[in-house]
Amino acid sequence: MEPKLVKPKINPHQMGQTKATEYGEDEPTDLELDAFKVIRRHEGFNERAYPDTKGKKTIGIGTLIGDGSEEAYRKSPYFNKTITEEQAAEIARQSIKDKIATSERLLGRDYLYTLSPALQSQIISSVYRGSLSGSPKAMRLLKEGKFEEASKEYLDSDEYRESKAKKQGVYKRMEEAAAAMAAEGKRGFASVVEDRLKQQSKK
């Protein structure tokens, strides 16, 4: 079974994992859990370092090793070694925390949390692999609340077109994120307020 980040006191078998990870005071947030589910589904798991679609050294659940260079890999603790799925989940979690902070900086912390949980997790997943953070125009359109335009701009990339043409790689993941952006524009006011209140109550 694939590992999943879980909060303490949750039955690990109900979460689809074989072993619970105890974090004590530093338990994962709902956004970390949701983002992890999206990322794990798309990234899979590799026990050894491997080149991603851009040729950068990556390990575990799509976690970039340093700057992804061969030099960074050789200097890392993963050089010529393997890791377990549980270790990969914890490494990914730390990276997810960093990507959440990056997303808060790029979109504005208050604004990020006005968005639906579904879009939040897709944003973190996209920043995790670098596709959304590498599209300033799509980010700007998101900040302006132009979700339909943002979804189209996000897919207007050579990476997406090449992946789509080959029917492999990241195109399905990018389409999923774009669909979440487009759906955000169709949310009613009541839904926005309800999600905002739910998230405030968890802080």
Residue pairs with C-beta under 8 A, 6 or more apart in sequence:
1 16
1 17
1 18
2 16
2 17
2 40
2 45
2 85
3 17
3 18
3 19
3 21
3 40
3 85
3 86
3 88
3 89
4 15
4 16
4 17
4 33
4 36
4 37
4 40
4 89
5 21
5 28
5 32
5 33
5 36
5 89
5 93
6 12
6 15
6 17
6 20
6 21
6 28
6 33
7 23
7 27
7 28
7 33
8 20
8 22
8 23
8 24
8 27
10 20
12 18
12 19
12 20
19 86
21 86
21 89
21 90
28 36
28 93
29 202
30 117
30 202
31 100
31 117
31 120
31 121
31 124
32 93
32 96
32 97
32 100
34 117
34 118
34 120
34 121
35 96
35 99
35 100
35 120
35 121
35 124
35 125
35 128
36 89
36 92
36 93
36 96
37 121
38 121
38 122
38 124
38 125
38 176
39 61
39 62
39 92
39 96
39 124
39 125
39 128
40 61
40 89
40 92
42 62
42 125
42 170
42 172
42 173
43 61
43 62
44 61
44 62
45 60
45 61
45 85
45 88
46 58
46 59
46 60
47 60
47 82
47 83
47 84
47 85
47 88
48 59
48 81
48 82
49 57
49 58
49 59
49 65
49 73
49 76
49 78
49 79
50 57
50 58
50 59
51 57
51 58
52 58
52 62
52 64
52 68
52 129
53 159
53 163
53 169
53 170
54 68
54 130
55 68
56 64
56 65
56 67
56 68
56 69
57 64
57 65
57 66
57 68
57 69
57 70
57 72
57 73
58 64
58 65
58 68
59 65
59 78
59 83
59 88
59 91
60 83
60 87
60 88
60 89
60 91
60 92
61 88
61 89
61 91
61 92
62 92
62 128
62 129
63 88
63 91
63 92
63 95
64 95
65 72
65 73
65 76
65 78
66 72
66 73
66 75
66 76
73 79
83 91
95 128
96 124
96 128
99 124
99 127
99 128
100 124
102 127
102 133
103 112
103 123
103 124
103 127
104 112
106 127
106 133
106 139
107 123
107 139
107 142
107 143
108 143
111 143
112 120
112 123
113 120
113 196
113 199
114 192
114 195
114 196
115 123
115 184
116 180
116 183
116 184
116 187
116 191
116 192
116 195
117 195
117 199
118 180
118 183
119 180
119 181
119 183
119 184
122 176
122 177
122 180
122 181
123 132
123 142
123 177
125 173
125 177
126 132
126 133
126 154
126 174
126 177
127 133
129 170
129 173
131 154
131 157
131 159
131 170
131 174
131 177
132 138
132 139
132 154
132 177
133 139
135 153
135 154
135 157
137 153
138 150
138 153
138 154
141 147
141 149
141 150
141 153
142 150
142 181
145 185
146 185
147 181
147 182
147 183
147 184
147 185
148 181
148 182
148 185
150 181
151 178
151 179
151 181
151 182
152 178
154 174
154 177
154 178
154 181
155 174
155 175
155 178
157 174
159 170
159 174
160 170
160 171
160 174
162 169
163 169
163 170
163 171
163 174
164 171
